[in-house]
């Protein structure tokens, strides 16, 4: 349990840094891409994109669970029905968008992983 709390705290700090200084995080990947020349460089970029994919896939799952919760709440509370149904639709749409974004990050990561492998093969 302590490890989970520590992991969650670490993730929260990292997210906080990226949200408080979004240009710094964006410029870091921009610099990585601009400077990438070696297999290790492209593996690092792939790792970054795999991390981004995991983050948005987790967000998608969270919004999917929220949609289910809104539906459940609307079924349990007739006065809450309209809003719950509407909020569930918003959460489902957000989940879909996050899943699409995750697929794009996965594709970017795969491209850089493949490039790293090709560069490594050409160096031997």
C-alpha positions as CSV (number, residue, x, y, z in Angstrom):
1,X,0.0,0.0,0.0
2,X,2.9,2.4,0.8
3,X,4.5,1.7,-2.5
4,X,1.2,2.5,-4.3
5,X,0.9,5.8,-2.4
6,X,4.5,6.7,-3.2
7,X,3.9,5.8,-6.9
8,X,0.7,7.9,-7.0
9,X,2.5,10.8,-5.3
10,X,5.4,10.6,-7.9
11,X,2.9,10.6,-10.8
12,X,1.1,13.5,-9.3
13,X,4.3,15.5,-8.9
14,X,5.3,14.7,-12.5
15,X,1.9,15.7,-13.8
16,X,2.0,18.8,-11.7
17,X,5.3,19.8,-13.2
18,X,4.1,19.2,-16.8
19,X,0.8,21.1,-16.1
20,X,2.5,24.0,-14.4
21,X,5.2,24.3,-17.0
22,X,3.7,22.8,-20.2
23,X,6.1,24.5,-22.5
24,X,9.0,23.0,-20.7
25,X,7.6,19.4,-21.2
26,X,6.8,20.2,-24.8
27,X,10.1,21.7,-25.5
28,X,11.9,18.7,-24.0
29,X,10.3,16.3,-26.5
30,X,10.9,18.8,-29.3
31,X,14.5,19.0,-28.3
32,X,14.8,15.2,-28.1
33,X,13.3,14.8,-31.6
34,X,15.4,17.6,-33.1
35,X,18.6,16.0,-31.7
36,X,17.8,12.4,-32.3
37,X,20.6,10.6,-34.2
38,X,21.3,7.4,-32.4
39,X,19.3,4.3,-31.6
40,X,19.4,5.3,-27.9
41,X,17.9,8.7,-28.8
42,X,15.0,7.1,-30.6
43,X,14.5,4.6,-27.9
44,X,14.2,7.5,-25.4
45,X,11.7,9.2,-27.6
46,X,9.7,5.9,-28.0
47,X,9.8,5.6,-24.2
48,X,8.4,9.1,-23.8
49,X,5.5,8.4,-26.3
50,X,4.8,5.0,-24.6
51,X,4.5,6.9,-21.3
52,X,2.2,9.5,-22.9
53,X,0.1,6.7,-24.3
54,X,-0.2,5.0,-20.9
55,X,-1.3,8.3,-19.3
56,X,-4.1,9.0,-21.8
57,X,-5.2,5.4,-21.8
58,X,-5.5,5.6,-18.0
59,X,-7.5,8.8,-18.5
60,X,-9.7,7.0,-21.0
61,X,-10.4,4.2,-18.5
62,X,-11.2,6.7,-15.8
63,X,-13.7,8.5,-18.0
64,X,-15.3,5.3,-19.0
65,X,-15.7,4.4,-15.3
66,X,-17.2,7.9,-14.7
67,X,-19.7,7.4,-17.5
68,X,-20.8,4.2,-15.9
69,X,-21.1,5.9,-12.5
70,X,-23.2,8.8,-14.0
71,X,-25.5,6.2,-15.6
72,X,-25.8,4.3,-12.3
73,X,-26.5,7.5,-10.4
74,X,-29.1,8.6,-12.9
75,X,-30.9,5.2,-12.5
76,X,-30.8,5.6,-8.7
77,X,-32.1,9.1,-8.7
78,X,-34.8,10.1,-11.1
79,X,-34.3,13.8,-10.5
80,X,-30.6,13.4,-11.5
81,X,-31.5,11.5,-14.7
82,X,-31.1,14.1,-17.3
83,X,-27.8,15.5,-16.1
84,X,-26.4,12.1,-15.4
85,X,-27.2,10.9,-18.8
86,X,-25.7,14.0,-20.4
87,X,-22.6,13.8,-18.3
88,X,-22.2,10.1,-19.1
89,X,-22.3,11.0,-22.8
90,X,-19.5,13.7,-22.2
91,X,-17.4,11.1,-20.4
92,X,-17.9,8.5,-23.1
93,X,-16.8,11.0,-25.7
94,X,-13.8,12.1,-23.7
95,X,-12.9,8.4,-23.2
96,X,-13.1,7.8,-27.0
97,X,-10.9,10.8,-27.6
98,X,-8.3,9.7,-25.1
99,X,-8.3,6.3,-26.6
100,X,-7.7,7.8,-30.1
101,X,-4.9,9.9,-28.7
102,X,-3.4,6.9,-27.0
103,X,-3.4,5.1,-30.3
104,X,-1.5,8.0,-31.9
105,X,1.1,8.0,-29.2
106,X,1.5,4.3,-29.6
107,X,2.1,4.8,-33.3
108,X,4.7,7.5,-32.7
109,X,6.4,5.3,-30.1
110,X,6.4,2.3,-32.5
111,X,7.8,4.5,-35.3
112,X,10.7,5.6,-33.1
113,X,11.3,2.1,-31.8
114,X,11.5,0.8,-35.4
115,X,13.9,3.6,-36.3
116,X,16.1,2.8,-33.4
117,X,16.2,-0.9,-34.5
118,X,17.1,0.1,-38.1
119,X,19.8,2.5,-36.9
120,X,21.3,-0.2,-34.6
121,X,21.2,-2.8,-37.4
122,X,22.9,-0.4,-39.8
123,X,25.7,0.3,-37.4
124,X,26.8,-3.4,-37.3
